[in-house]
Each structure stands twice: as C-alpha cells, then as structure tokens.
Amino acid sequence: MGWEVVAQLRAEASSRLTARLEKEGSRLTDDEREQVGLAVIAELVRAESEERVSSGQSSWAPSQEEHLRQALYDAIFGLGRLQPLVDDESLENIIITARGAVVTVWLEASDGTLSEGPPVADSEDDLREFLADLGARQNRPFTEARPSLHLRLPGGARLAAASWVTAHTSVVIRRHRLVEVSMEEMVHVRGACSPALADFVSACVRAGKSIVVSGIQGSGKTTWVRALCSQIPSHEMIGTFETEFELHLHEMTGRHRIVHAWEHRPGSGEIGVAGRQAGEFTLEEAIHDSFRFNLDRQIVGEVRGPEVWAMLKAMESGPGSISTTHARSAEHTVEKLVSCAMESGPQVTRELAISKIAAAIDVVVYLQADTVTDPDGTQRKRRWVHEVLVVEPSPDAVMGYSATSVFRPDGTGSAGTAVATGEISDRLCRDLVRHGFDLDAYNAESTHTRPLNRGGGAS
C-alpha cells in the first residue's frame, strides 16, 4: 500500500479528530487524546474499506488495514514515513537530502555500513512542510527566517535539519543506541578502553573531577558521558543542562534517584526590548535557577559555542561536572573551548579564556572512531579512547596551561587504544586512591611504555 493512500486519508482523519476533540473540550490528557485518535483512525479505515467494496474494488486484507492504521497514526501522532526508520534498532544515523523533486535517504547501521533507504517525502517542499510541522509541535519554528532546526524526537533520537541557507534541504537523525550503558560494558563488550583506564576515569568521577569528553562527530561522546555518570553515587542529586535532551539521565530512575533536567527553549516572535525573543529560556538561565535545587552535580551536555559559559559556571560552582565538545585531538580540546569562549565578544581575551578553562577542567577524555573490516569481511564501527589528559593551570606565558597524557597509544595494544603512561603526579594519585583508584593496576599497565610510576610523574 503506497503512501499516497495515507496522504489522502490523513487530512480527513485529522479533521475528524479535531472535531471529536472539540466536543470533549480541554479535559483530556495526552494519552486520552491518543486513544480518541486511534478510534477515529479505526473508524475511517473501516469506512474506507467498506466503500471500496461498495464501489466494486477488492477489499483490503486485514494486514493492509493494520498497516494503514499504523501509517495514519504515525502521520498524525508520530514521524510519518520516518517513523519505521527511527524505530529500527539496527540503525544509528538517518541522512536525508532533498533538492526539488529528488529526495535521497541513506541509512547508516550500527556497524558503519551505508545503504539507501525508502523515500520519506515526495519533494523538497514536502519535506520542509513536514519539518515545519514537526518543529511546531515543540515550539521550534522552521522557516526561511529560522532555517535550522534541532529537535529531540520521541524515543530520544536527535534531529538536525537545515534548509534555504544550504544547497539543498539536509536532515540527519542520530539514534542513541546505548542509553543505560555501564563502564564494564565499555571495557568488556565495546572494547573502548582498558580496565586500568576505566578505573582511572571512574575514580575521577567519584573524586569530583570535572571532565570534558571530546572527539570528532560520531565518536561516541554522549555514550561515554552516560558511562561516566554511571559512576556517580546513586544518592547524589544531579542537574543536567542541554540544548536538546540526549543524556536521558532523568529517565534512568533505577540508577540515579534524583535528576532535575533542564532543556534550552528557543524564543518565537519578535525580539523584545531586552534583545531576546519571547519565550526564550537559555542554559545560562537554567544554571542560575539550579542553584536553588540543592544539586550535588551540574552536568552541561554538549558545548558547541556559547554553552561553554554554562559549562564553566557549572565546573566553577561544584565538583564533578561533565561535558562534551567536538575537537580533532586531545590537546586541541582546550583550544576549541578557548575559541568558543572568545566568540562571546572582544571583552573575552585569550588570556581570560585560558585562565578560566584551565582552572575549571581537570581531565580530557579524547575519543576516536573508525570503520574496520574484520577477517571475515564484516564491517563494523569501532570507537575507543585514544588519549586521556590531565589539565592544570600553568605560569607559562604562551600556553597558560599544562596538559599531561596519563593514557595514550603506544602501539602495544589494539590500534590507537590508550594505555597508561605512568606520568601521573603524586597529588593526583593521592586524591584518586582515596576514591578507589587502583594505582598498582595503572603502574602494571604503564610498564609497557616506561618505568614504574613512583608518584613523581609529570604534572
């Protein structure tokens, strides 16, 4: 059954649903509205099936009717033709490009393989209309005046779209497959790091060190933040601050007892006298409000630009904050954050940005990703920790900070996998050992690259 049948019936189903809901008034909950919608869809499909028989056409099979009911439900309450793709557990990314009448869909599976997908719109205008409707549901306009769209989709996937300012309409939907991930899984199932590295970063979390997880796009930064957060004691009260919910710590009630989750809300309409759009709610405002919530930790999700100031305020105000950012190497992570801070205006000098960032960040965990081919020819995407840096302020007039590799690749393990270097200071050792750090295991791993650490490594 083609989508054109769904398109023909969607308007009628929406009209009937609107009329039914108007009779019910505003008393209904979202779940009750959905049940009304399901009833309306069932009635419409049954009526259309009977009409086909009356007009001499062949009747729909029960399976066709079920598919039609599901497609109408997806069109009204869900993501339309995208819904089956977003529901597909084997997919990690859905990439869509549209120019005129040509709409192309590529599907990236969790093993890194690409395949062409089914059409999700009839044209670029059709896709734009769908995206605008999707954005309107979350008060996030998508128009020629607001040509970019960032959304959290039902189920936790993240959508990014751009049009009018790009050569063609582009959409990428990222599905987060690993939500309730543990550090043990990162070591023993994913092979993302050694036990010694997992032990080190776990101790850093427990010791209240502020951590930035960095890497290129698709390297698994959000998954690693979730793994690090699994080491936060369950009694601690957590606040999360994100442009779109991706961490979902507030949904892991069995792991974290109390999580207050804030999400940025863009404004709409004209800019007021204060220079901002009505209804806008920023991460900076969320951080400010959160100081009345008795939080043990404030975790700012992704830092792409101005969010760096929310990250810094969280790191300066309490222990154990965790954030992510994009960077091309471990050492460039600090420089990337300095650039983000300086974008705020000429009043933020490089010296000021470095001094703030070097004083706030304790550890950088840098990730890499690649698609590898196994001996049997199977392709899979591999993600791993490439390097771990300890960052400290420094009197160096040029750099303004020091960055020491406590884990880095040395060629003895899997390609690119970080191993212990032994370059860890006495002060940091003492602090982490109090929080369960196994220094003997770290030293044992470091013997592959240098003599045993005696507590006096580089700082």
N, C-alpha and C positions, 0 to 999 in steps of 0.2 A: 504494500500500500504506500503510494507516494506521499510526500509531504504536502503536495498541492491539496489533497483531501483535507488534511489537518488545517491548512491555511484557510480553506473555505469555511470550515466549521468553527474556527477559533473565534471569529467575530460574533457569531451567533451565540456561542457558549458564554462569551464574556458579557454580552448584552443580557442574556437570561440570568446570569449570576448577579449582575449589578441590580437588576430589578428585584431579585429574590432578597438580596441583602438589604435593599432599601426598605423592604417590608419588615425585615427583622430589626431594623434600627441599629444602634451602636452597641447593643448589649453583648454581641457575640465576641468570643475570644478568637484568636487566630486559628486555633485548632477547629473551633466550631465553624468558622468561615470556610476552612478547607473541606470539612465534611459536607457543607452545603454545596461547595463547588463540585465535589465528587458525585453528589446526587444529580446535579444539573447536567454534568457530563454524561452520566449513565443514561439519563432520560433522553438527551439529544442523540446519542449514538443509537439507542434503541429505536427512536422515531425515524432516524435516517435509514436504518436498516430495513424497517417496515416499509418506508417509502420506496426503497429500491425494489422490493418485491412487488409492490403495487404497480410500479411502472414497468414491470416486465424484466427487470435486471436480475442477475443472480444475487442471492443473498450473501452477506459476509459470513465467513466461517467464524466460530467462536474465538479462535486465536486472532483473527483480524480485528474483531470488535475489541478484544483486550488490548491489542497494540494501539488501536485508535484512541481508546480511553486513556491509556498511558501517555500517548503523544499529546493529547489535548491537555492533560494535567500538567505535563512538562511545559507546554506553551503558555499556560496561564499562571501556574504557580512556580515553575522551575526555570530552566535554562533553554527551553525549546529543543532545537535539534542538537544543541551542545550537551544536553543532559546525559545521554548514554555514554558520551566520551568522558565526561567528568566523573561518571560513576565507574568507569573501567579501572579496576585496581592495577592493571598491568601498565598503565600509562603514567608518565611523570610530567611531561610537557605537551601542551596542545598549541601549535603555532598556526596562525591564520593570517593570510594576506588576501586583500581584495582590491581589485582595480577594475572599475566598470562592471562588466558582466562576469568577470572571471574571479572566482573565489577559490583559493587553494588552501587545503588543510594538510598539515604534516603532524604526525604523531610520534613523539619520542618515548620509547618504552624505558622501563627502569634499567635495562641493560645497555642503554645508549643507542639502540638501533632506531632508525627512522623509517617510517612507512607513510604512504599517502592515505589520508582519511576521507570519509564521506563528506559531501557538501553540508555546510551549516547555515548557508544563506544563499539566496538566488542572485544577489548582486551586491556591490559595494554599498549602495543606498539602503538595501535591505539589512545589511549587517550594521550600518550606522544606526538605523532606526531601532534595531534590536538592542544595541549597546546603550542607546539613549534611554530606552525603557528600563533596561537593567539598572542603569545609574540612578534613574529617578526613584527607584524603589528604596535606595539608600541615601537619598538627598545628595547625590553626587552628579551634577549635570555633565553631559557630554554633548557639546555643541561646537559650532565653529569658533565661538568666543572662548570656550573651555575645551580645547582639542585633545586633552589627555584624560584618561580615566583609570583609576586604581580602586579595585574593589576586593573585598573578601566575599567569596561565594559561599552559599550554603554547603556545609560539609568541610569548610576550611581551605579550599583551594583559593589561590590568589590570581586575580585577573589584572593585566595591564594592557591598555589599548591607547592608540594614537591615530589621529586622522587629521586631514586638512593641512597640517604642517609637515606631513610626511609624504613620500612619493605615492604611497597607497595606504589604505587603512590596514593597520597591523595590530594583531592581538596575540598575546602569549598568556596561557593559563598554566600556572605551576601548581601541581598537586603535591602536597606533603604526605609522603607515604609513611614516614617514620615519625609518629607523634609521641607516643609514650615509650621513648627509647631509653635504654639504660647504658651506663658506662660499660658494663660487662658485655653488652651486645656490640658496642663499638669495637671492643677488643677481639672477642672470640667469634663473632658472627660476621661483622663487617670488615675485620682486619684493618681498621682505620688507624690503629696505633698499637704500641707495645703495652704490656701490663704496667711497666715502670712509668711510662708517660701518662697513662690513665690514672695511676696512683698519684703522680705529681699534681696534675690539674685538679683532681678530686680534693686533695689536701689544700690546694689554693682556694677552692670554693669554700671549704669548711673554715679556712683561716680568714675569710672575708677579703681576699684579694680581688681587685677589680680587673676584669678580663675582657679583652676585645678579641673576638673571633673574626679573622679576615680571610679573604681569598677571592678568586675571580667568581663570576656569575656561575651558579650551578655547582659549586664545590661542596655544598652541604653545610653551610654556616648555621642555618636555623636549626637543623637537626642536631648539630653539636651544642648549640645553646640549650636545647632541651636535655641533652645528655648531661651537660654540666649542672643544670638545675636539678637533676635527679639526685645530686649530692647535697642539696640544701636540706637541712633537718626539717622534718615534717611540721614541727611546732612553730617554725618561723613564719611570720606574716609577710607576704610578698606583694609588691605592686608592679604591674607591667604597663609599659607605655609604648604604643605602636601606632604607626600611621594606618595600618590595617592589621587586624588580629591575625597573627601567624603562629605565635608560640603556643597558644591554647593551654597555658598552664592552669587557667581558671576552670578548665574542663576536667583536669586530672584530679578529681576530688579524693581519690584514694592515695595520691602521692603528696599533694600539697593541701593542707587543711583550709587555709585562708589565703585566697588570692584576690586582690582587687585589680581589675583590668581596665585600663583607660585606652580609648581609641580616638585618634585625631578625627575631627569633623570639619570638612571644608565649609566655607560660607556659601551663600547664594544671594543673588540680587545685587543691588548697587552697593558701592563702597561708601560707608558712612563717614561721619566727621572724624572718627578715630583712625581712619585709614584702613579699615578692615570690613569685610563683608558680613552681613547679618548672619548670625548663627554659627560663625566660625569658632572652633574650640581647638586650641593648639596644644602640642605636647608640653610646651613651657607652662601653660596654664594648668595642665594636668599634674605636672610635677609640683607646682606651687600648692595646689589643692591637697596633694597627697600627704603633705607634712602634718595634716590633722588626722591621719588614718593609722597612726601608731605602727608604721611599717618597719620590718627588720631589714628588708632589701628593696631597692628600686631598680628595676631592670628595664632599660630602654632598648627596644628591639633593634631595628636597622637604622644605621646612620648613613645617609646619602648626602647631606648638606647641612641645613640649619639645625637638624636634630642633634648635632654634636654638642650644642649648648645644653640641651636637656640631659644628654649623657654625662657631661661634665658636672652639672649640678647634682645629678644622682650620685656620681662617684665621689664628689666632694662632701656630700651630706651624710653618707653612711657607708658601711662596709659591703663588699661582695657584689657590686653591680656587674652586669654582663651585657655586652652589646656586640653587634656585628657591623662590618663595613666591607666594601669592596677595595681590594688592593692587589697589586701584581707581585708583591713579595712581602715577607715578614717586616723587613726594615722600612719598606715604603708605606706600611700601615700608619706609622706615626706621621709621616709627611702628608699622607692623604687626609688625615684628620686635621692637621695644621691648615691645609688648604681649605677644608670645609669651614673651619673657624674664621679664617681670614675673609671668606666670602661675605661675612656679616657687614663689612664696611671698613673704611680706612682707619677707624679708631682701634681695630684689632690688628696690632703689629705681629710680625712673625715671632718676635721675642715673647710677646704676651701669650700667643697661642701655644708655643712650645712649653713655656713655663707651666701653663695650666694643664696641658695634656700630659706632660712628663710627670707632673706631681700626682695626677689622678689615676693613670693607668699603671697597673703592676705587671700584667702579663699579656702577651700577644700570642694567640694560637693561630698559626697560618696553615691553611688547607690547600691541597691541590686535588685535581680531578683529571681523569683521562679515560678514554675508551680503550680497553685492552682486548686482545684476542687470545683465548685460551688454546692449549694444544689441540683440542678437538675442533677448533674453528669457531667456537661460540664467542660472540662479542658480549662484553659487559662493561658497565661504567664502574670504574674504581675511584674511590675518594679516600684520601688519607691525610694525616697530619704531617706536613713537610718540615715544620720548624716551630719551636716554642722559644719566645724571647722573654727575658725579664727586663723591664724598662724602669729606669731610675733617672731623676734629675741629675744634671752634671754641670760643673762650673765651666765646661768647655765653651768658649766664646762663640764657636761656629755652630756646633751641633745643639748644645743646650740640654742634651740628654745622653744617656748611655743605654745601649741595647746589647744584652748578653745572651747568646744562644745556650740554653740549658738542654735543648734537644735539637739535633739537626741530622740530615742524612750523611752517612759516611761510606756507603757502598757495601756494608756488611749485611744489611738486611734486605727486605724487598725493595724494589726500585723506588728511591725517593723517600722511603719511610724514615722518620726521625728517630734517632737513638740518643741516649744520654751522652753528654759531653764531659761531665764532671766539673763543668765551670759554674759552680753554684756557691754563693757566698755563705760564710758562717752564719750571718744574721738571718738570712732566709732559711737556711737549714734548721736552725733552732726553732724558728717560728712554725715551719711546716711540720716538723717532727711532733710538736705539741698537738697537732691536729691529725695525727695518724700517718704522716708521710714515712714510707719505708726507705730510709736512706741507704740501707745495705743493698736493697734491690737496685736502687739507682746507681750506686757505686759499681755493683757487679756488671750492669749493662755498660757502664762507661769504660770499663777496662778494655773493651774492643777498640777504643779510639785514643785513650790517654791513660796515664796512671790513675790509681785510685784517688778519689777526692778526699782531701784531708780537712775540708771545711774552709779552705782559704782560696777558693777559685776566684775567677774574675768577677768583677761587680760593675 
